[in-house]
Amino acid sequence: MKVGILGGGAWGQALGRLVMAAGHEPFIAYRDIKPPQLLPSTDRPPEVAEATELLIAAVSARELRQAIQATGPGPQHRVVVAGRGVEPDTGTWLTDVVLEESDALRVGALVGPAPVDEILNGGLCAGVVASRYDEVRSLLTTALHSSRYRVYESTDLAGVQLAGAVVPVLACLLGVARHLQGAGVGVHALVLSRGLGEAARLAEATGADPRTFAGLAGVGDLVAAQGREGHPHFDAGASLARGETDHGPRALAATLVGLARAHRVEMPLTEALLAIYEGLPPVEAVQMLMARPAAVEHR
């Protein structure tokens, strides 16, 4: 099977390696960069659409709309977005961007703890593909599942995409907690556990399955994000703890806060991160969280 990949950056090349490991042929569409080494590629995205049935979008959330416009998927394509969260300027879910900008009808999302450098170096990892369509999940699983990369399937497209937006925010908060002077493992544990709890509340309020956050898309991805230095969102939190300006997942935090307020869901940790971006010192943000009234633990 030939698998189309939109994006010739590190993530697109990593997915190309996984396609090859599963015994298939990747075909990468790249723009404004050097051609990927040792992988079939073209700088004309429509050629990839013409040659493949499955398209995996491996570009950033900000670049997705342009990539879909340039490629032009049709009703015959299955399009899986392997990006995170929502479009920064509009707050639109990434699979909805695909539907808005093309004639594609069957879409899905791929997330999970898959560090790019580990994949490129032959490491083992896993991901979860979510779609309302059995054929999308099955086709993506066939394209990527191997002894190097395990693919799990989910019908909870809303929950998996929400997890893709939440994990960068919580990873950033964990970066703050890890590097903030005076904060120890207790604060770290608080952020991790209660952050997943508030995400589950938002999932339930928006019609997603809260259990999704107990799997690869949620806790699995978050554990990988904070497991070592070098994760971009975790490092963004470290920068905030040092008082340095770093954009990080600010737009995602703002989108999630807006979504939570619209559904009357409390997300104090996400609101605290947004407050830090708006100028509140990280120490004061932690103090604000610790000063909240005692509560019964629940999701």
Order of alpha helices (4+ residues) and beta strands (2+ residues): beta-alpha-beta-beta-alpha-beta-alpha-beta-alpha-beta-alpha-beta-alpha-beta-alpha-alpha-alpha-alpha-alpha-alpha-alpha
